[in-house]
Amino acid sequence: MNKYKPVSIPNAAFIFCRYSIAVLIWLSFLLKIKWILIIVFLIFLFSAILKIKKAPMILLYSCTINKIKKSRDVVLNEKAMCFAHSIGCVFSFVAITILYFVNEKIGWGFVFLLAILKTISALGFCPASKLFDCATSDGCCAFIKK
């Protein structure tokens, strides 16, 4: 199984995607607006299904701002990004389910956790992508590998 599938996208579109999703999650949490979290879920879902090259936020940026001000490309692992978007989809779905069907207070706590994780991802250290790399390699740390 090939663990790495390179894909090239505009770097500014990738940054836009990371930051805007983090901002949406924080807005949902701070303003206690559930439907914003549903939008985040849909963005993650379509990003996982369509892959990074055709992800909604990447296309939005690429078809608008990138037409005016070109950005240099960045090469990403499509499989790792798909995994990361799938994890984001699952986390946002769990948060929505808890908010609507279990306990709103616990749900907003889960949204807070999701906001923290997405902020860490937006700043350049994607835990889900690292988890994918760890799961598909011989070991998680360089000193564990033989």
Secondary structure as the mmCIF struct_conf table of DSSP 4:
data_model
#
loop_
_struct_conf.conf_type_id
_struct_conf.id
_struct_conf.beg_label_comp_id
_struct_conf.beg_label_asym_id
_struct_conf.beg_label_seq_id
_struct_conf.end_label_comp_id
_struct_conf.end_label_asym_id
_struct_conf.end_label_seq_id
STRN STRN1 PRO A 6 PRO A 10
HELX_RH_AL_P HELX_RH_AL_P1 ASN A 11 LEU A 31
TURN_TY1_P TURN_TY1_P1 LYS A 32 LYS A 32
HELX_RH_AL_P HELX_RH_AL_P2 LYS A 34 LEU A 50
HELX_RH_3T_P HELX_RH_3T_P1 ILE A 52 LYS A 54
HELX_RH_AL_P HELX_RH_AL_P3 PRO A 56 SER A 62
TURN_TY1_P TURN_TY1_P2 CYS A 63 THR A 64
HELX_RH_AL_P HELX_RH_AL_P4 ILE A 65 ILE A 68
BEND BEND1 LYS A 69 LYS A 69
STRN STRN2 ASP A 73 ASN A 77
HELX_RH_AL_P HELX_RH_AL_P5 GLU A 78 THR A 97
HELX_RH_PI_P HELX_RH_PI_P1 ILE A 98 VAL A 102
HELX_RH_AL_P HELX_RH_AL_P6 GLU A 104 ALA A 122
TURN_TY1_P TURN_TY1_P3 LEU A 123 GLY A 124
HELX_RH_AL_P HELX_RH_AL_P7 PRO A 127 THR A 136
BEND BEND2 SER A 137 ASP A 138
BEND BEND3 CYS A 140 CYS A 141
TURN_TY1_P TURN_TY1_P4 ALA A 142 ILE A 144
#
